Amino acid sequence: MSDVITQIQNAEAAKLKALSKLHAELGYPSAQALAEAILGAAGSTKTVASRVAAQPAASKPAVSAKATKVAVALGKGRRVPDSVRAEIAAALKAGETASKLPKKFGVSYNIIHEVKKKIGMVSARS
């Protein structure tokens, strides 16, 4: 039994050593500093949005600030909030073309099409 405990302790020590080496390679003095950097970037869209706003004007995408914040907050594969879907529906009802809305709201065309189906602008296949 003590042999198993020794193996577990050795594995834990090796894991901690590897993590410490990884932190150093990434440029962080400790696991705490890395965790704070990750949580600070992921938990605050202001941090990411400020980096986007700080880009030179030539490299900025031609989308609204709101669309940028939504895209940054959502990330790839995340659920689009109902409030954004409602804004998309309102824009569609106001006569805006569906091809321009993905860039305006920072979502894919598939989301626009889903909203169109939901509000009855597209009929289901028969």
C-alpha positions in Angstrom: 0.0 0.0 0.0 2.8 2.4 0.8 4.2 1.8 -2.7 1.0 3.1 -4.2 1.0 6.2 -2.0 4.7 6.8 -3.0 3.8 6.6 -6.7 0.9 9.0 -6.2 3.2 11.4 -4.3 5.8 11.2 -7.1 3.2 11.8 -9.8 1.9 14.8 -7.9 5.4 16.2 -7.5 6.1 15.7 -11.3 2.8 17.4 -12.1 3.6 20.4 -9.9 7.1 20.6 -11.5 5.7 20.5 -15.0 3.1 23.2 -14.2 5.8 25.4 -12.6 7.9 25.0 -15.8 4.8 25.9 -18.0 4.1 29.0 -15.9 7.7 30.2 -16.3 7.6 29.5 -20.1 4.4 31.5 -20.4 6.0 34.4 -18.5 4.0 34.2 -15.3 5.8 33.8 -11.9 3.1 31.6 -10.4 -0.1 29.7 -11.0 -2.0 32.5 -9.2 -0.6 35.1 -11.6 -1.6 33.0 -14.7 -5.1 32.4 -13.2 -5.6 36.1 -12.6 -4.5 36.9 -16.2 -6.9 34.3 -17.6 -9.8 35.4 -15.4 -9.1 39.0 -16.1 -9.2 38.5 -19.8 -12.1 36.1 -19.9 -14.2 37.7 -17.2 -14.0 41.2 -18.6 -15.1 42.2 -22.1 -13.8 45.6 -21.3 -10.3 44.3 -21.3 -10.7 42.7 -24.7 -12.8 45.5 -26.1 -10.1 48.0 -25.0 -7.5 46.0 -26.9 -9.7 46.1 -29.9 -10.3 49.8 -29.6 -6.5 50.4 -29.2 -5.8 48.9 -32.7 -4.9 51.3 -35.4 -7.9 52.5 -37.5 -6.7 50.8 -40.6 -6.8 47.3 -39.0 -10.1 47.7 -37.3 -13.0 45.7 -38.8 -15.9 47.8 -40.2 -18.4 46.8 -37.5 -20.1 48.8 -34.8 -18.7 48.8 -31.2 -21.8 47.0 -30.0 -21.3 44.2 -32.5 -17.6 43.9 -31.4 -18.6 43.7 -27.8 -21.2 41.0 -28.6 -18.8 39.0 -30.7 -16.0 39.3 -28.0 -18.4 38.4 -25.2 -19.9 35.5 -27.1 -16.9 33.9 -28.6 -17.1 31.1 -31.0 -19.8 28.5 -30.4 -21.5 30.4 -27.7 -25.3 31.1 -27.4 -26.5 34.4 -28.8 -28.5 36.3 -26.1 -32.2 36.7 -26.5 -31.8 40.5 -26.4 -29.5 40.4 -29.5 -31.9 38.0 -31.2 -34.7 40.6 -30.5 -32.6 43.4 -32.0 -32.0 41.2 -35.1 -35.7 40.6 -35.4 -36.5 44.3 -35.1 -33.9 45.1 -37.8 -35.4 42.5 -40.1 -38.9 43.8 -39.5 -37.6 47.3 -40.2 -36.5 46.1 -43.7 -32.8 45.7 -43.3 -31.3 43.0 -45.5 -30.3 39.8 -43.9 -26.9 39.8 -45.7 -25.8 42.9 -43.8 -26.9 41.9 -40.3 -24.2 39.4 -39.5 -21.5 42.0 -39.7 -23.7 44.6 -37.8 -24.4 42.3 -34.9 -21.3 40.1 -34.9 -23.1 36.8 -35.5 -23.2 34.3 -38.3 -25.7 34.3 -41.1 -27.2 31.1 -39.6 -28.3 33.0 -36.5 -30.0 35.6 -38.8 -31.7 32.8 -40.7 -32.9 31.2 -37.4 -34.4 34.5 -36.3 -36.1 34.9 -39.7 -37.7 31.5 -39.3 -38.8 32.2 -35.8 -40.6 35.5 -36.8 -42.1 33.8 -39.9 -40.1 35.5 -42.7 -39.0 32.0 -43.9 -41.3 29.1 -44.3 -40.2 25.6 -43.5 -39.7 23.1 -46.2 -42.6 20.9 -46.9 
